[in-house]
């Protein structure tokens, strides 16, 4: 499987502390025709840490039902217990997803040897495609490029969602990239730079907004038309900082609610709805 283009880490809508599957289905039907390359539910933007086990599994089942083969689906499936993640793989395999997005272990902060062994065990336990997720400002531990290159040698690790937050590390990875490893930015603000340095696309929470423009910008870079891509990027760039001014996905859910795409802007604690100040800023944009 080749990972490229604009992938959407779709939100999980809630109403009265229950998953709003009606809105979820509407979101899927709304975004697939925009030209996205695929969906990545149950990631950070999907508020996975607050989901119960039965909700998590039902969301995978419903996602595959609602998508109905129209785009590939890679589900968030990670944790800081290797044994538990390996057991969870059965859920993904049973629902015939196209792969998993697996975050580096958090909180217990393993060294690079532990990170490698963690993903090695996952790789050995499944034939599913695996996308690494490096987001050290959430996990407390960076996956170093040397470890990424070593992991890329494993049979089913096909890509990385790079949210390391360090443009130097990202540049080094792109300039000395492993064979057959797709490099997708998870830092929305780095999208233009990443694409022009040969990156394969992005997994972008901000692509919930102006999705077609994100797709068109990606297409222009693939046609080597950096100027046309930049013209679109100047427009997209304005709203991205606002969407991360307060914890994701609260600002995005506010936007989706205002657009009538979901019934409620509700998030689950410890997240809270956005401030009045940010509401006013988003409304102006």
PyMOL commands that set and color helices and strands:
alter all, ss='L'
color gray80, all
select helices_A, chain A and resi 21-32+48-50+53-67+82-94+112-125+136-139+145-151+167-175+188-196+205-208+211-222+226-243+250-258+276-284
alter helices_A, ss='H'
color red, helices_A
select strands_A, chain A and resi 5-8+14-15+18-19+38-39+72-76+99-103+129-134+157-162+182-185+201-203
alter strands_A, ss='S'
color yellow, strands_A
deselect
rebuild
show_as cartoon
